[in-house]
Amino acid sequence: MPTSAELTKSLRFFKIASYVTGIFLLLISVLYGMRLGLSADVWIAGPQGPLALAQFSVDPATGDRFGFPTEGFSFTVVSLIIHGWLYVVYLYANFRLWVQLRWGIGKFLIISMGGIVPFLSFFTERYFTKVAEGWSTKEDRA
């Protein structure tokens, strides 16, 4: 069983990972909505300025996008990549907590979905932090 100090560190890491991953998930949800609804990506350092919407067209035969600027890079794509790596960190934080508290696989899977379902990471963080803190105070009294 983990000590209170170990559990406190794991909970702090889990909270930070949950919030950062959740914020990036909301960001990519908005960016992907813009991509689908406006046929535009947020473009950084392109010919239209430091930050601009780059309109694109889709070839109906192949589904390829064309019309992007040749300079700069897509903030939408970069955000997707960053969120992917943050999700890996989030899974590690989840795994660390799950192993220390010896929870069942169901809790691990529910918390893991927090990185792929918008807003869920905020709820799972709050709920499972309270559960873990309750477990910690119960163990301290024993």
N, CA and C atoms as a LAMMPS dump frame, in Angstrom:
ITEM: TIMESTEP
0
ITEM: NUMBER OF ATOMS
426
ITEM: BOX BOUNDS ff ff ff
-5.0000000000000000e+02 5.0000000000000000e+02
-5.0000000000000000e+02 5.0000000000000000e+02
-5.0000000000000000e+02 5.0000000000000000e+02
ITEM: ATOMS id mol type element x y z
1 1 1 N 0.836 -1.183 0
2 1 2 C 0 0 0
3 1 3 C 0.884 1.252 0
4 2 1 N 0.464 2.275 -0.727
5 2 2 C 1.289 3.487 -0.793
6 2 3 C 1.201 4.296 0.498
7 3 1 N 2.254 5.042 0.761
8 3 2 C 2.223 5.949 1.906
9 3 3 C 1.422 7.182 1.501
10 4 1 N 1.085 7.99 2.489
11 4 2 C 0.338 9.212 2.204
12 4 3 C 1.119 10.144 1.287
13 5 1 N 2.442 10.21 1.477
14 5 2 C 3.273 11.08 0.641
15 5 3 C 3.282 10.603 -0.814
16 6 1 N 3.399 9.289 -1.005
17 6 2 C 3.381 8.74 -2.372
18 6 3 C 2.037 8.999 -3.047
19 7 1 N 0.97 8.785 -2.298
20 7 2 C -0.363 8.997 -2.844
21 7 3 C -0.598 10.474 -3.158
22 8 1 N -0.125 11.357 -2.306
23 8 2 C -0.273 12.794 -2.551
24 8 3 C 0.443 13.196 -3.831
25 9 1 N 1.645 12.677 -4.052
26 9 2 C 2.385 12.971 -5.291
27 9 3 C 1.647 12.439 -6.507
28 10 1 N 1.15 11.224 -6.403
29 10 2 C 0.42 10.631 -7.521
30 10 3 C -0.854 11.401 -7.826
31 11 1 N -1.559 11.824 -6.785
32 11 2 C -2.785 12.597 -6.985
33 11 3 C -2.499 13.958 -7.613
34 12 1 N -1.444 14.609 -7.184
35 12 2 C -1.078 15.906 -7.765
36 12 3 C -0.743 15.741 -9.249
37 13 1 N 0.038 14.719 -9.572
38 13 2 C 0.399 14.448 -10.964
39 13 3 C -0.852 14.119 -11.791
40 14 1 N -1.757 13.327 -11.211
41 14 2 C -2.999 12.959 -11.881
42 14 3 C -3.875 14.191 -12.138
43 15 1 N -3.976 15.077 -11.142
44 15 2 C -4.78 16.292 -11.306
45 15 3 C -4.238 17.162 -12.438
46 16 1 N -2.932 17.386 -12.433
47 16 2 C -2.322 18.223 -13.469
48 16 3 C -2.516 17.593 -14.841
49 17 1 N -2.248 16.296 -14.946
50 17 2 C -2.407 15.608 -16.23
51 17 3 C -3.855 15.649 -16.695
52 18 1 N -4.801 15.508 -15.777
53 18 2 C -6.221 15.534 -16.135
54 18 3 C -6.626 16.882 -16.699
55 19 1 N -6.242 17.946 -16.013
56 19 2 C -6.64 19.279 -16.47
57 19 3 C -5.973 19.665 -17.788
58 20 1 N -4.687 19.405 -17.91
59 20 2 C -3.987 19.775 -19.144
60 20 3 C -4.529 18.974 -20.327
61 21 1 N -4.72 17.68 -20.136
62 21 2 C -5.268 16.839 -21.21
63 21 3 C -6.685 17.262 -21.554
64 22 1 N -7.497 17.552 -20.54
65 22 2 C -8.871 17.984 -20.776
66 22 3 C -8.949 19.295 -21.534
67 23 1 N -8.089 20.238 -21.188
68 23 2 C -8.07 21.529 -21.894
69 23 3 C -7.663 21.337 -23.342
70 24 1 N -6.646 20.526 -23.591
71 24 2 C -6.241 20.275 -24.981
72 24 3 C -7.319 19.521 -25.746
73 25 1 N -8.045 18.63 -25.08
74 25 2 C -9.13 17.924 -25.755
75 25 3 C -10.223 18.897 -26.168
76 26 1 N -10.551 19.844 -25.301
77 26 2 C -11.539 20.858 -25.677
78 26 3 C -11.033 21.717 -26.83
79 27 1 N -9.757 22.064 -26.79
80 27 2 C -9.17 22.854 -27.877
81 27 3 C -9.254 22.116 -29.205
82 28 1 N -8.86 20.858 -29.232
83 28 2 C -8.909 20.146 -30.514
84 28 3 C -10.346 19.876 -30.948
85 29 1 N -11.27 19.791 -29.994
86 29 2 C -12.682 19.646 -30.371
87 29 3 C -13.161 20.888 -31.114
88 30 1 N -12.79 22.06 -30.609
89 30 2 C -13.16 23.317 -31.278
90 30 3 C -12.467 23.414 -32.633
91 31 1 N -11.179 23.104 -32.676
92 31 2 C -10.436 23.191 -33.937
93 31 3 C -10.976 22.207 -34.977
94 32 1 N -11.342 21.01 -34.527
95 32 2 C -11.878 20.031 -35.465
96 32 3 C -13.275 20.435 -35.932
97 33 1 N -14.049 21.054 -35.039
98 33 2 C -15.349 21.596 -35.438
99 33 3 C -15.206 22.668 -36.496
100 34 1 N -14.177 23.519 -36.332
101 34 2 C -13.905 24.547 -37.348
102 34 3 C -13.481 23.896 -38.658
103 35 1 N -12.707 22.828 -38.562
104 35 2 C -12.251 22.139 -39.766
105 35 3 C -13.447 21.57 -40.533
106 36 1 N -14.375 20.962 -39.815
107 36 2 C -15.526 20.355 -40.48
108 36 3 C -16.564 21.397 -40.901
109 37 1 N -16.822 22.379 -40.032
110 37 2 C -17.874 23.352 -40.303
111 37 3 C -17.484 24.471 -41.245
112 38 1 N -16.254 24.943 -41.117
113 38 2 C -15.801 26.089 -41.916
114 38 3 C -14.846 25.711 -43.035
115 39 1 N -14.44 24.461 -43.093
116 39 2 C -13.401 24.013 -44.033
117 39 3 C -12.168 24.904 -43.911
118 40 1 N -11.717 25.061 -42.65
119 40 2 C -10.56 25.912 -42.39
120 40 3 C -9.761 25.356 -41.221
121 41 1 N -8.453 25.499 -41.311
122 41 2 C -7.553 25.177 -40.215
123 41 3 C -6.933 26.47 -39.712
124 42 1 N -6.588 26.495 -38.427
125 42 2 C -5.85 27.63 -37.889
126 42 3 C -4.411 27.461 -38.34
127 43 1 N -3.887 28.494 -38.988
128 43 2 C -2.558 28.424 -39.584
129 43 3 C -1.647 29.42 -38.887
130 44 1 N -0.446 28.976 -38.536
131 44 2 C 0.531 29.825 -37.846
132 44 3 C 1.675 30.153 -38.792
133 45 1 N 2.071 31.422 -38.768
134 45 2 C 3.223 31.923 -39.544
135 45 3 C 3.052 31.688 -41.042
136 46 1 N 1.85 31.833 -41.517
137 46 2 C 1.588 31.685 -42.946
138 46 3 C 1.644 33.027 -43.653
139 47 1 N 1.325 33.046 -44.93
140 47 2 C 1.386 34.289 -45.706
141 47 3 C 0.314 35.305 -45.29
142 48 1 N -0.727 34.871 -44.577
143 48 2 C -1.79 35.788 -44.159
144 48 3 C -1.517 36.433 -42.807
145 49 1 N -0.4 36.112 -42.195
146 49 2 C -0.05 36.704 -40.912
147 49 3 C 0.373 35.657 -39.902
148 50 1 N 0.634 36.107 -38.659
149 50 2 C 1.116 35.174 -37.64
150 50 3 C 0.074 34.127 -37.224
151 51 1 N -1.194 34.468 -37.334
152 51 2 C -2.258 33.545 -36.975
153 51 3 C -3.457 33.832 -37.876
154 52 1 N -3.887 32.834 -38.625
155 52 2 C -4.987 33.054 -39.578
156 52 3 C -5.743 31.759 -39.815
157 53 1 N -6.951 31.905 -40.336
158 53 2 C -7.721 30.749 -40.777
159 53 3 C -7.363 30.473 -42.227
160 54 1 N -6.94 29.273 -42.499
161 54 2 C -6.59 28.886 -43.875
162 54 3 C -7.71 28.025 -44.438
163 55 1 N -8.425 28.566 -45.395
164 55 2 C -9.507 27.834 -46.043
165 55 3 C -8.92 26.732 -46.931
166 56 1 N -9.629 25.63 -47.036
167 56 2 C -9.193 24.564 -47.922
168 56 3 C -10.395 23.979 -48.625
169 57 1 N -10.126 23.235 -49.663
170 57 2 C -11.163 22.518 -50.399
171 57 3 C -10.854 21.037 -50.316
172 58 1 N -11.882 20.228 -50.51
173 58 2 C -11.714 18.781 -50.452
174 58 3 C -12.043 18.201 -51.813
175 59 1 N -11.129 17.372 -52.315
176 59 2 C -11.369 16.679 -53.569
177 59 3 C -12.385 15.561 -53.304
178 60 1 N -13.574 15.63 -53.928
179 60 2 C -14.602 14.623 -53.628
180 60 3 C -14.212 13.202 -54.036
181 61 1 N -13.356 13.072 -55.022
182 61 2 C -12.976 11.733 -55.485
183 61 3 C -12.029 11.039 -54.505
184 62 1 N -11.055 11.791 -53.983
185 62 2 C -10.037 11.182 -53.121
186 62 3 C -10.182 11.559 -51.649
187 63 1 N -10.863 12.654 -51.346
188 63 2 C -10.981 13.127 -49.973
189 63 3 C -9.788 13.936 -49.519
190 64 1 N -8.845 14.212 -50.443
191 64 2 C -7.651 14.992 -50.097
192 64 3 C -8.016 16.471 -49.941
193 65 1 N -7.333 17.122 -49.009
194 65 2 C -7.509 18.565 -48.814
195 65 3 C -6.451 19.298 -49.62
196 66 1 N -6.859 20.382 -50.258
197 66 2 C -5.884 21.199 -50.981
198 66 3 C -6.256 22.662 -50.81
199 67 1 N -5.292 23.533 -51.065
200 67 2 C -5.499 24.966 -50.926
201 67 3 C -4.841 25.556 -49.69
202 68 1 N -4.086 24.743 -48.946
203 68 2 C -3.388 25.272 -47.771
204 68 3 C -2.212 26.132 -48.2
205 69 1 N -1.8 27.088 -47.351
206 69 2 C -0.608 27.875 -47.659
207 69 3 C 0.637 26.995 -47.733
208 70 1 N 1.615 27.449 -48.466
209 70 2 C 2.876 26.701 -48.576
210 70 3 C 3.858 27.091 -47.481
211 71 1 N 3.573 28.169 -46.75
212 71 2 C 4.43 28.61 -45.65
213 71 3 C 3.701 28.4 -44.326
214 72 1 N 4.471 28.256 -43.254
215 72 2 C 3.883 28.101 -41.939
216 72 3 C 3.44 26.67 -41.672
217 73 1 N 2.618 26.501 -40.633
218 73 2 C 2.149 25.167 -40.287
219 73 3 C 0.765 25.246 -39.65
220 74 1 N 0.087 24.132 -39.676
221 74 2 C -1.276 24.048 -39.174
222 74 3 C -1.28 23.872 -37.657
223 75 1 N -1.869 24.818 -36.958
224 75 2 C -2.014 24.73 -35.515
225 75 3 C -2.953 23.581 -35.141
226 76 1 N -3.897 23.288 -36.008
227 76 2 C -4.825 22.184 -35.775
228 76 3 C -4.073 20.862 -35.694
229 77 1 N -3.191 20.628 -36.648
230 77 2 C -2.421 19.38 -36.67
231 77 3 C -1.461 19.319 -35.483
232 78 1 N -0.798 20.419 -35.186
233 78 2 C 0.131 20.455 -34.059
234 78 3 C -0.615 20.178 -32.753
235 79 1 N -1.808 20.736 -32.606
236 79 2 C -2.609 20.504 -31.396
237 79 3 C -3.005 19.041 -31.26
238 80 1 N -3.328 18.398 -32.365
239 80 2 C -3.672 16.981 -32.328
240 80 3 C -2.479 16.143 -31.864
241 81 1 N -1.303 16.466 -32.35
242 81 2 C -0.093 15.736 -31.955
243 81 3 C 0.215 15.954 -30.472
244 82 1 N 0.13 17.208 -30.024
245 82 2 C 0.41 17.509 -28.618
246 82 3 C -0.59 16.79 -27.715
247 83 1 N -1.872 16.821 -28.091
248 83 2 C -2.87 16.129 -27.279
249 83 3 C -2.578 14.626 -27.211
250 84 1 N -2.132 14.045 -28.305
251 84 2 C -1.788 12.621 -28.302
252 84 3 C -0.721 12.299 -27.278
253 85 1 N 0.316 13.115 -27.218
254 85 2 C 1.375 12.876 -26.238
255 85 3 C 0.907 13.183 -24.825
256 86 1 N 0.075 14.209 -24.656
257 86 2 C -0.467 14.5 -23.329
258 86 3 C -1.372 13.363 -22.848
259 87 1 N -2.07 12.731 -23.776
260 87 2 C -2.918 11.597 -23.408
261 87 3 C -2.072 10.428 -22.897
262 88 1 N -0.9 10.243 -23.473
263 88 2 C 0.006 9.197 -22.98
264 88 3 C 0.424 9.508 -21.543
265 89 1 N 0.734 10.769 -21.256
266 89 2 C 1.091 11.175 -19.891
267 89 3 C -0.104 10.969 -18.957
268 90 1 N -1.292 11.316 -19.428
269 90 2 C -2.524 11.129 -18.66
270 90 3 C -2.74 9.645 -18.341
271 91 1 N -2.512 8.78 -19.314
272 91 2 C -2.648 7.342 -19.073
273 91 3 C -1.631 6.853 -18.044
274 92 1 N -0.419 7.394 -18.101
275 92 2 C 0.596 7.022 -17.115
276 92 3 C 0.16 7.465 -15.716
277 93 1 N -0.363 8.686 -15.591
278 93 2 C -0.829 9.18 -14.29
279 93 3 C -1.973 8.309 -13.779
280 94 1 N -2.868 7.927 -14.678
281 94 2 C -3.978 7.048 -14.342
282 94 3 C -3.455 5.686 -13.882
283 95 1 N -2.524 5.13 -14.629
284 95 2 C -1.957 3.822 -14.305
285 95 3 C -1.256 3.849 -12.95
286 96 1 N -0.519 4.906 -12.701
287 96 2 C 0.21 5.045 -11.442
288 96 3 C -0.754 5.039 -10.253
289 97 1 N -1.831 5.796 -10.368
290 97 2 C -2.835 5.848 -9.311
291 97 3 C -3.55 4.504 -9.179
292 98 1 N -3.881 3.916 -10.298
293 98 2 C -4.596 2.636 -10.329
294 98 3 C -3.775 1.532 -9.65
295 99 1 N -2.487 1.494 -9.904
296 99 2 C -1.617 0.475 -9.3
297 99 3 C -1.477 0.717 -7.801
298 100 1 N -1.278 1.963 -7.419
299 100 2 C -1.092 2.254 -5.992
300 100 3 C -2.325 1.914 -5.166
301 101 1 N -3.497 2.186 -5.709
302 101 2 C -4.73 1.963 -4.95
303 101 3 C -5.346 0.591 -5.212
304 102 1 N -4.764 -0.147 -6.155
305 102 2 C -5.217 -1.501 -6.491
306 102 3 C -6.71 -1.54 -6.833
307 103 1 N -7.081 -0.602 -7.707
308 103 2 C -8.466 -0.54 -8.159
309 103 3 C -8.698 -1.588 -9.23
310 104 1 N -9.955 -1.842 -9.535
311 104 2 C -10.311 -2.78 -10.595
312 104 3 C -10.096 -2.163 -11.971
313 105 1 N -10.128 -3.009 -12.984
314 105 2 C -9.889 -2.565 -14.359
315 105 3 C -10.952 -1.578 -14.832
316 106 1 N -12.167 -1.685 -14.299
317 106 2 C -13.249 -0.781 -14.692
318 106 3 C -12.924 0.673 -14.394
319 107 1 N -12.353 0.929 -13.218
320 107 2 C -11.982 2.304 -12.87
321 107 3 C -10.893 2.816 -13.796
322 108 1 N -9.944 1.951 -14.119
323 108 2 C -8.88 2.36 -15.042
324 108 3 C -9.468 2.756 -16.393
325 109 1 N -10.389 1.964 -16.901
326 109 2 C -10.981 2.244 -18.212
327 109 3 C -11.844 3.502 -18.192
328 110 1 N -12.595 3.714 -17.12
329 110 2 C -13.419 4.922 -17.021
330 110 3 C -12.54 6.168 -16.995
331 111 1 N -11.492 6.133 -16.174
332 111 2 C -10.591 7.285 -16.108
333 111 3 C -9.89 7.477 -17.453
334 112 1 N -9.515 6.405 -18.115
335 112 2 C -8.834 6.498 -19.414
336 112 3 C -9.697 7.186 -20.455
337 113 1 N -11.004 6.976 -20.392
338 113 2 C -11.9 7.627 -21.353
339 113 3 C -11.929 9.136 -21.175
340 114 1 N -11.472 9.626 -20.03
341 114 2 C -11.428 11.066 -19.782
342 114 3 C -10.564 11.822 -20.772
343 115 1 N -9.616 11.168 -21.379
344 115 2 C -8.747 11.832 -22.349
345 115 3 C -9.289 11.819 -23.76
346 116 1 N -10.42 11.126 -23.981
347 116 2 C -10.977 11.065 -25.333
348 116 3 C -12.435 11.53 -25.406
349 117 1 N -13.091 11.726 -24.257
350 117 2 C -14.455 12.242 -24.227
351 117 3 C -14.398 13.659 -23.643
352 118 1 N -14.781 14.67 -24.427
353 118 2 C -14.682 16.051 -23.927
354 118 3 C -15.403 16.233 -22.584
355 119 1 N -14.783 16.977 -21.7
356 119 2 C -15.241 17.321 -20.355
357 119 3 C -15.148 16.171 -19.352
358 120 1 N -15.011 14.94 -19.789
359 120 2 C -15.014 13.811 -18.859
360 120 3 C -13.799 13.821 -17.934
361 121 1 N -12.653 14.279 -18.403
362 121 2 C -11.457 14.262 -17.552
363 121 3 C -11.646 15.147 -16.313
364 122 1 N -12.403 16.233 -16.444
365 122 2 C -12.636 17.11 -15.299
366 122 3 C -13.493 16.407 -14.243
367 123 1 N -14.499 15.659 -14.688
368 123 2 C -15.369 14.932 -13.757
369 123 3 C -14.658 13.733 -13.134
370 124 1 N -13.914 12.982 -13.961
371 124 2 C -13.216 11.821 -13.405
372 124 3 C -12.133 12.257 -12.427
373 125 1 N -11.464 13.362 -12.739
374 125 2 C -10.422 13.852 -11.825
375 125 3 C -11.033 14.193 -10.476
376 126 1 N -12.111 14.938 -10.493
377 126 2 C -12.737 15.358 -9.233
378 126 3 C -13.255 14.145 -8.444
379 127 1 N -13.971 13.265 -9.107
380 127 2 C -14.577 12.121 -8.427
381 127 3 C -13.515 11.16 -7.877
382 128 1 N -12.567 10.748 -8.733
383 128 2 C -11.607 9.736 -8.301
384 128 3 C -10.549 10.302 -7.361
385 129 1 N -10.322 11.606 -7.376
386 129 2 C -9.449 12.218 -6.376
387 129 3 C -10.107 12.129 -5.001
388 130 1 N -11.411 12.413 -4.959
389 130 2 C -12.135 12.289 -3.678
390 130 3 C -12.132 10.843 -3.187
391 131 1 N -12.325 9.9 -4.103
392 131 2 C -12.303 8.486 -3.729
393 131 3 C -10.932 8.116 -3.167
394 132 1 N -9.871 8.545 -3.832
395 132 2 C -8.51 8.223 -3.385
396 132 3 C -8.193 8.897 -2.06
397 133 1 N -8.627 10.14 -1.891
398 133 2 C -8.384 10.825 -0.621
399 133 3 C -9.159 10.157 0.501
400 134 1 N -10.357 9.684 0.225
401 134 2 C -11.132 8.94 1.218
402 134 3 C -10.437 7.653 1.602
403 135 1 N -9.859 6.971 0.617
404 135 2 C -9.118 5.76 0.889
405 135 3 C -7.912 6.068 1.764
406 136 1 N -7.24 7.2 1.478
407 136 2 C -6.04 7.579 2.221
408 136 3 C -6.372 7.874 3.681
409 137 1 N -7.452 8.618 3.929
410 137 2 C -7.792 8.94 5.318
411 137 3 C -8.267 7.693 6.07
412 138 1 N -8.915 6.768 5.372
413 138 2 C -9.349 5.513 5.995
414 138 3 C -8.121 4.692 6.416
415 139 1 N -7.098 4.676 5.562
416 139 2 C -5.876 3.921 5.874
417 139 3 C -5.103 4.577 7.004
418 140 1 N -5.123 5.944 7.079
419 140 2 C -4.399 6.631 8.141
420 140 3 C -5.007 6.341 9.512
421 141 1 N -6.347 6.142 9.544
422 141 2 C -7.026 5.87 10.804
423 141 3 C -6.789 4.439 11.286
424 142 1 N -6.481 3.549 10.371
425 142 2 C -6.314 2.131 10.731
426 142 3 C -5.002 1.853 11.441
